[in-house]
Amino acid sequence: MKVKKITFTAIVFILVEFLTLLLIPEDYYVKSLCWSLSPPACNSYFDPSTEFFLLVALPFAIFAALGAVRRWKEGVMVFSSAGIALLVGLLILKLTDMPLLAFSAVLFPALLPDKRNRRVRETSIGIVLITLLLIWLIARMGTAKAI
């Protein structure tokens, strides 16, 4: 497979994932705890729901399925390993208060069994890193709202 094809597909995927993240309602990933109603005083925090996990994983599943239908082995490996790594990163974000720890999930695609194909690993790592950054930025925008 040519480098242009995998790069173009990765860019299209990141754009699709970004649009998906923008269209997900904030209620799926931002929760608020209010301790005063007058004047309003609330604390917003990142708490992704099951729907959020499914909607974030949907583009990975679609692109991996398209790769399988077109018999594109590298595409299936890129998007399936990146999807698993992203879900692990989201789970780490949900369970801990340390967002930097979630970026350790970027190392998952480096463990791919196919050591001959560096391009697949590097593309997977890039997709996971950019998608985790997008999720973190959108979550920060959602929790930083004034009431």
C-alpha positions in Angstrom: 0.0 0.0 0.0 1.2 3.5 -0.8 2.1 6.0 1.9 -0.3 8.5 0.4 -3.3 6.2 0.8 -2.7 5.5 4.5 -1.9 9.1 5.2 -5.0 10.4 3.4 -7.1 7.8 5.1 -5.7 8.7 8.5 -6.4 12.4 7.9 -10.0 11.7 6.7 -10.5 9.5 9.8 -9.3 12.2 12.2 -11.7 14.7 10.6 -14.6 12.2 10.9 -13.7 11.5 14.6 -13.4 15.3 15.3 -16.9 15.9 13.8 -18.3 13.0 15.8 -16.8 14.4 19.0 -18.3 17.8 18.2 -21.8 16.4 17.5 -21.9 14.3 20.8 -24.0 16.1 23.3 -22.2 17.3 26.4 -24.5 15.4 28.7 -22.7 12.2 27.5 -19.4 13.2 28.9 -19.7 16.2 31.3 -21.4 15.9 34.7 -22.0 18.7 37.1 -22.3 18.7 40.9 -24.1 21.8 42.2 -23.8 22.7 45.9 -25.7 26.0 45.7 -28.6 27.2 43.6 -28.6 30.8 44.6 -26.1 32.0 43.5 -25.4 29.0 41.3 -22.2 27.2 42.2 -21.4 24.0 40.4 -18.4 21.8 39.7 -18.2 20.2 36.2 -16.1 17.2 35.6 -15.4 14.7 32.8 -17.4 11.5 33.3 -18.0 9.7 30.0 -21.1 7.6 29.7 -21.4 4.3 27.9 -23.0 6.1 24.9 -19.9 8.3 24.7 -17.6 5.2 24.5 -19.7 3.7 21.8 -19.9 6.9 19.7 -16.2 7.4 20.0 -15.5 3.8 18.9 -18.0 3.9 16.0 -15.6 5.6 13.5 -12.9 3.1 14.3 -15.3 0.2 13.7 -16.5 1.7 10.5 -13.1 2.3 9.1 -11.8 -1.2 10.2 -14.9 -2.8 8.6 -14.3 -0.9 5.3 -10.7 -2.0 5.4 -11.8 -5.6 5.9 -14.3 -5.4 3.0 -11.7 -4.0 0.7 -9.1 -6.6 1.9 -6.8 -3.8 3.1 -4.8 -5.6 5.9 -2.9 -2.5 7.0 -6.1 -0.4 7.3 -7.7 -3.1 9.5 -4.6 -3.2 11.7 -4.3 0.6 11.9 -7.9 1.3 12.9 -8.5 -1.7 15.1 -5.4 -1.3 17.2 -5.9 2.5 17.4 -9.5 1.9 18.4 -8.5 -0.4 21.2 -5.8 1.9 22.4 -8.3 4.9 22.4 -10.8 2.9 24.4 -8.1 2.0 26.9 -7.1 5.7 27.1 -10.7 6.7 27.7 -11.1 4.1 30.4 -7.9 5.4 32.1 -9.4 9.0 31.9 -12.6 7.8 33.4 -11.0 5.9 36.3 -8.2 8.3 37.3 -7.7 12.0 37.7 -4.4 12.0 35.8 -5.0 12.9 32.1 -1.3 12.3 31.3 -1.6 8.7 32.3 -4.2 8.2 29.5 -1.6 9.0 26.9 0.3 5.8 27.9 -2.4 4.1 25.8 -0.5 5.5 22.8 2.1 2.7 23.4 -0.4 0.0 22.7 -0.1 0.1 18.9 3.7 -0.3 19.3 3.0 -3.8 20.6 1.5 -4.9 17.2 2.8 -8.3 16.2 3.8 -7.3 12.7 7.2 -5.8 13.3 7.9 -5.5 9.6 5.4 -2.7 8.9 6.6 0.4 10.8 4.1 2.6 8.9 1.1 0.8 10.4 2.4 1.3 13.9 3.4 4.9 13.4 0.0 5.7 11.8 -1.9 4.0 14.7 0.2 5.9 17.3 -0.5 9.2 15.5 -4.2 8.6 15.3 -4.5 7.6 18.9 -2.4 10.6 20.1 -4.4 13.1 18.0 -7.8 11.6 19.0 -6.9 11.6 22.7 -5.9 15.2 22.4 -9.1 16.0 20.7 -11.2 14.3 23.4 -9.2 16.0 26.1 -9.7 19.4 24.5 -13.4 18.9 24.0 -13.8 17.6 27.5 -11.9 20.6 28.9 -14.1 23.0 26.8 -17.2 21.3 28.2 -16.1 21.4 31.8 -14.9 25.0 31.7 -18.3 26.6 31.0 -19.5 29.4 33.3 -23.0 29.0 34.7 
